[in-house]
């Protein structure tokens, strides 16, 4: 979380971020192919730098994903061109990096250098969200969510509420030291 907080002030600036993950398994370290603890020092010392896209939700940045809880009647505008309508409460997750599941065993990988976010709309089959759902995928550079009341959103373990959420990708906004195979 500290690294994510640090990234709030550096996008689009000429700063290179490298980190040594400590403690429990670290999602960001896994995504960047940085090993845990002391072995990370060798990787960081090699300084393999990758320009990465990052996501932006209103004034906040995220590296991996952003999830929005939507309701029937919400306005969801994609790339200023088309809309998504949901028949009942659902989740829309926009992925900037990492693997994610779409249907059963179908895995997709969002990459940090393609200039877009990979979106998944998950509509629960029943009234309770117990995992089983209808899912649809799309790619987007910009998604806007509007409602007359606050919309709940989580991004990289943070959360925000707003009546309008503008979520997009910032191309090549972050210079990050990554490990082999990234």
Buried (B, 14 or more C-beta within 10 A) or exposed (E): EEBBEEBEEBBEEEEEBBBBBEEEEBBBBBBBBBBBEEEBEEBBEEEBEBEBBBBBBEEBBBBBBBBBBBEEEBBBBBBEEEEBEBEEBBBBBBBBBBEBEBEEEEEEEBBBEEEBBBBBBBBBEEEEBEEEBEBBBBBBBBBBBBBEEEBEBBBBEBEBEBEEBBBBBBBBBBBBBBBEEB
